[in-house]
């Protein structure tokens, strides 16, 4: 993987996402329902790498945030591996 930048790209996560690679925390994102990416090169071992995404509603939301959906429902849209 020399010379390549490896990223996980998320279309969106509602509300909080904790992304781990082989047991090590890569990123915590709490921007709500917006796309985000994280570079994972430094966490990859090359064999048997595992990606874990924990999604939950544990965030403070501005007034009116939620667009009519219950504040306790978490969601995850498509995730891509980019190189």
Secondary structure, 3 states (H helix, E strand, C coil): CCCCCCEEEECCEECEEEEEECCEEEEEECCCCCCEEEECHHHCCCCCCCEEEEEECCCCCCCCCCCCCCCCCCEECCEEEEC
